[in-house]
Amino acid sequence: MTAAPLLHSFLYVPGDRADRVAKALDAGADAVLIDLEDAVAYPVKEAARRVAVDTLRSRSSPGQGPAVWVRINAGELGRLDAAALANEAAHLGGVVLAKCDELHWLEEIGSTIPSPVPLSPLIESARGLRRLDALCAHPRVTQCHLGEIDLLADLGADAAAGHHLLGHAQAELLFASAAAGILPPIGGVYPALRDLEGLSADSVLLAQLGFAGRPAIHPPRCRSSMLPSAPPRRSWPRPLHWWRPTMQRSGKAKVW
């Protein structure tokens, strides 16, 4: 199994915005997640790949600052993404595979992007949930992410009532991750950007369930200390302060 550090906060940043990527690197998250998928329009996909590659190549000291991860597309666009990243393994923290619901897709990306770069399936569909055991057991997979909004859309569920379905999906992801011996999963983006109280309550619940953290789509507003190291698996659930770097408890959220 590929080894990977336990990260608690991921900051998504549009891959076609080099200025925002630069700012994100100083925002205080454990990892900056350069997005080549939903945040990037089709005409600028290639430009976003160049930004990702240039950012990785500028990382002269991989151990300093946040890890740099990249979320790639599914299908043919994802193949182009992976090919662009194939020679950047030395500085690449990991790859999140959007809409990953097939084992052969993991195999294909893993054959393009060399080991030991960690791969993290983003579970966004019913097919992905049904294949969790196989996906989590893949030797290159170190952790899974949950795409809650797209999962509800795939199920045709109303977002206002979707918490019942999401609770089931969260449980399935926790069970599969623990059974495979990989890192605990990363939860979904909290959809109400300016609802700080709701974010706080939901993040505490995720931590109580055993999730490792959650991503943000805005720059973190404070530089709180992170958990110093990954505790043994038997200590699940984790302490509840992992989510604090992603948001201040007061003030308005800054959106990209």
C-alpha positions as CSV (number, residue, x, y, z in Angstrom):
1,M,0.0,0.0,0.0
2,T,1.2,3.5,-0.8
3,A,2.1,5.5,2.3
4,A,0.7,9.0,2.7
5,P,0.5,11.5,5.6
6,L,-2.8,12.2,7.3
7,L,-4.1,15.5,6.0
8,H,-7.1,17.3,7.5
9,S,-7.7,20.4,5.4
10,F,-7.8,20.6,1.6
11,L,-8.2,23.9,-0.2
12,Y,-9.7,23.7,-3.6
13,V,-8.4,26.3,-6.1
14,P,-9.3,26.6,-9.8
15,G,-6.5,25.3,-11.9
16,D,-6.7,28.0,-14.5
17,R,-6.1,30.8,-12.0
18,A,-2.4,30.9,-11.3
19,D,-2.8,34.0,-9.1
20,R,-5.2,32.1,-6.8
21,V,-3.0,29.1,-6.7
22,A,-0.1,31.2,-5.5
23,K,-2.4,32.7,-2.8
24,A,-3.7,29.3,-1.8
25,L,-0.2,28.1,-1.0
26,D,0.0,30.7,1.8
27,A,-3.5,30.1,3.1
28,G,-2.7,27.7,5.9
29,A,-4.3,24.5,4.7
30,D,-2.6,21.1,4.9
31,A,-2.9,20.7,1.2
32,V,-3.8,22.8,-1.8
33,L,-5.9,20.9,-4.2
34,I,-5.6,22.3,-7.8
35,D,-8.8,21.6,-9.5
36,L,-8.7,20.6,-13.2
37,E,-12.4,19.4,-13.2
38,D,-15.5,21.3,-12.2
39,A,-13.9,24.6,-11.5
40,V,-12.3,24.8,-15.0
41,A,-14.2,25.5,-18.2
42,Y,-13.5,23.2,-21.1
43,P,-11.7,25.9,-23.3
44,V,-9.1,26.5,-20.6
45,K,-8.4,22.9,-19.5
46,E,-5.0,22.9,-21.1
47,A,-4.1,26.2,-19.5
48,A,-5.1,24.7,-16.2
49,R,-2.8,21.7,-16.7
50,R,0.1,24.1,-17.4
51,V,-0.6,26.0,-14.2
52,A,-0.6,22.7,-12.3
53,V,2.7,21.6,-13.8
54,D,4.3,25.0,-13.3
55,T,3.2,25.1,-9.7
56,L,4.6,21.6,-9.0
57,R,7.9,22.4,-10.7
58,S,8.3,25.6,-8.6
59,R,8.2,23.5,-5.5
60,S,11.9,23.3,-4.9
61,S,11.4,21.8,-1.4
62,P,8.5,19.4,-1.4
63,G,8.6,19.0,2.4
64,Q,8.0,22.8,3.0
65,G,4.6,24.4,2.9
66,P,1.3,22.6,2.1
67,A,1.2,19.5,0.0
68,V,0.1,20.1,-3.6
69,W,-2.6,17.7,-4.9
70,V,-4.5,17.8,-8.2
71,R,-8.0,16.8,-8.9
72,I,-8.3,15.3,-12.4
73,N,-11.2,14.8,-14.7
74,A,-12.8,11.5,-15.6
75,G,-12.5,10.0,-19.1
76,E,-10.4,11.3,-21.9
77,L,-9.8,14.7,-20.2
78,G,-8.5,12.7,-17.2
79,R,-6.1,10.9,-19.4
80,L,-4.7,14.2,-20.6
81,D,-4.5,15.4,-17.0
82,A,-2.6,12.3,-15.9
83,A,-0.2,12.5,-18.9
84,A,0.6,16.1,-18.0
85,L,1.3,15.1,-14.4
86,A,3.2,11.9,-15.1
87,N,6.7,13.5,-14.9
88,E,5.9,15.6,-11.8
89,A,5.7,12.8,-9.2
90,A,8.6,14.3,-7.1
91,H,6.5,17.3,-6.1
92,L,3.0,15.9,-6.4
93,G,1.3,15.2,-3.1
94,G,-1.4,13.1,-4.6
95,V,-4.2,12.9,-7.1
96,V,-8.0,13.0,-6.5
97,L,-9.9,11.1,-9.2
98,A,-13.2,12.8,-9.9
99,K,-16.2,10.5,-10.4
100,C,-14.1,7.5,-9.8
101,D,-16.4,4.4,-9.7
102,E,-14.4,1.8,-11.7
103,L,-11.4,-0.2,-10.6
104,H,-10.0,-0.1,-14.1
105,W,-9.8,3.7,-14.0
106,L,-7.7,3.5,-10.9
107,E,-5.4,1.0,-12.7
108,E,-5.1,3.2,-15.8
109,I,-4.3,6.4,-13.8
110,G,-1.9,4.4,-11.6
111,S,-0.1,3.1,-14.6
112,T,0.4,6.7,-16.0
113,I,1.3,8.5,-12.7
114,P,4.1,6.6,-11.1
115,S,4.2,5.2,-7.6
116,P,4.4,6.3,-4.8
117,V,2.0,9.2,-5.7
118,P,-1.2,8.5,-3.6
119,L,-4.5,8.2,-5.4
120,S,-7.8,9.2,-3.8
121,P,-11.1,8.3,-5.5
122,L,-13.8,10.9,-5.2
123,I,-17.0,9.0,-4.5
124,E,-19.8,10.9,-6.3
125,S,-22.2,8.2,-7.5
126,A,-24.2,5.2,-6.5
127,R,-21.8,3.0,-8.6
128,G,-18.9,4.3,-6.7
129,L,-20.6,3.5,-3.4
130,R,-21.3,0.0,-4.6
131,R,-17.6,-0.5,-5.5
132,L,-16.1,1.0,-2.3
133,D,-14.5,-2.2,-1.0
134,A,-12.6,-2.8,-4.3
135,L,-11.6,0.9,-4.7
136,C,-10.4,1.2,-1.1
137,A,-8.4,-2.1,-1.4
138,H,-6.4,-0.9,-4.5
139,P,-2.7,-0.7,-3.4
140,R,-2.3,2.9,-4.6
141,V,-5.4,4.2,-2.8
142,T,-4.5,5.9,0.6
143,Q,-7.8,7.7,1.3
144,C,-11.2,8.5,-0.3
145,H,-13.0,11.7,-0.7
146,L,-16.8,12.1,-0.6
147,G,-18.5,14.3,-3.2
148,E,-21.8,14.9,-1.4
149,I,-23.4,17.3,-3.8
150,D,-22.8,15.3,-7.0
151,L,-23.8,12.1,-5.2
152,L,-27.2,13.6,-4.3
153,A,-27.6,14.7,-7.9
154,D,-26.8,11.2,-9.1
155,L,-29.5,9.8,-6.8
156,G,-32.0,12.4,-7.9
157,A,-32.4,13.4,-4.2
158,D,-33.5,16.8,-2.9
159,A,-30.6,18.5,-1.2
160,A,-32.9,19.7,1.7
161,A,-33.7,16.1,2.6
162,G,-30.5,14.5,1.4
163,H,-28.9,14.2,4.9
164,H,-30.5,10.8,5.3
165,L,-28.8,9.5,2.2
166,L,-25.6,11.2,3.0
167,G,-25.5,9.6,6.4
168,H,-25.7,6.2,4.8
169,A,-22.9,7.1,2.3
170,Q,-20.7,8.4,5.0
171,A,-21.1,5.2,7.0
172,E,-20.3,3.0,4.0
173,L,-17.2,5.1,3.3
174,L,-16.0,4.8,6.9
175,F,-16.6,1.1,7.0
176,A,-14.8,0.4,3.7
177,S,-11.8,2.6,4.6
178,A,-11.4,1.0,8.0
179,A,-11.7,-2.5,6.5
180,A,-9.1,-1.8,3.9
181,G,-6.7,-0.3,6.4
182,I,-6.4,3.1,4.6
183,L,-6.6,6.6,6.1
184,P,-10.0,7.8,7.3
185,P,-11.9,9.6,4.5
186,I,-12.3,13.3,3.7
187,G,-15.9,14.6,3.9
188,G,-17.7,16.8,1.4
189,V,-17.6,20.5,0.9
190,Y,-20.1,22.3,3.2
191,P,-22.5,23.9,0.7
192,A,-23.6,27.0,2.6
193,L,-20.4,29.1,2.4
194,R,-21.5,31.8,4.8
195,D,-23.3,29.6,7.3
196,L,-20.4,29.5,9.8
197,E,-22.5,28.0,12.6
198,G,-23.8,25.3,10.3
199,L,-20.3,24.5,9.1
200,S,-19.0,24.3,12.7
201,A,-21.8,21.9,13.8
202,D,-21.5,19.7,10.7
203,S,-17.7,19.6,10.9
204,V,-17.8,18.5,14.6
205,L,-20.2,15.7,13.5
206,L,-17.9,14.6,10.8
207,A,-15.0,14.4,13.2
208,Q,-17.1,12.5,15.7
209,L,-18.0,10.0,13.0
210,G,-14.3,9.4,12.3
211,F,-13.7,11.5,9.1
212,A,-10.1,12.9,8.8
213,G,-11.2,16.3,7.6
214,R,-13.0,18.2,4.8
215,P,-12.2,20.4,1.9
216,A,-12.9,24.1,1.6
217,I,-13.5,26.2,-1.6
218,H,-12.4,29.5,0.0
219,P,-9.1,30.5,1.6
220,P,-8.8,29.5,5.2
221,R,-9.1,32.5,7.5
222,C,-6.8,31.4,10.3
223,R,-3.6,29.4,10.8
224,S,-4.5,27.1,13.6
225,S,-2.2,24.2,14.5
226,M,-2.9,20.9,12.8
227,L,-2.8,17.5,14.4
228,P,0.9,16.7,14.8
229,S,0.7,13.2,13.4
230,A,-1.7,10.4,12.4
231,P,-2.8,8.5,15.5
232,P,-3.1,4.8,15.4
233,R,-6.2,3.5,13.7
234,R,-7.5,2.1,16.9
235,S,-7.9,5.6,18.2
236,W,-10.8,6.5,15.8
237,P,-12.7,8.8,16.2
238,R,-10.2,11.6,16.0
239,P,-9.9,14.8,18.1
240,L,-12.4,17.4,17.1
241,H,-10.1,20.4,16.2
242,W,-9.0,19.3,12.7
243,W,-11.6,21.4,11.0
244,R,-10.7,24.8,12.6
245,P,-8.1,25.8,9.9
246,T,-10.8,25.9,7.3
247,M,-12.9,28.7,8.7
248,Q,-13.0,31.3,11.4
249,R,-16.0,31.2,13.7
250,S,-16.9,34.8,13.0
251,G,-16.8,37.2,10.0
252,K,-17.7,36.6,6.4
253,A,-16.2,33.8,4.3
254,K,-14.0,34.8,1.5
255,V,-15.0,33.1,-1.7
256,W,-12.6,32.6,-4.7
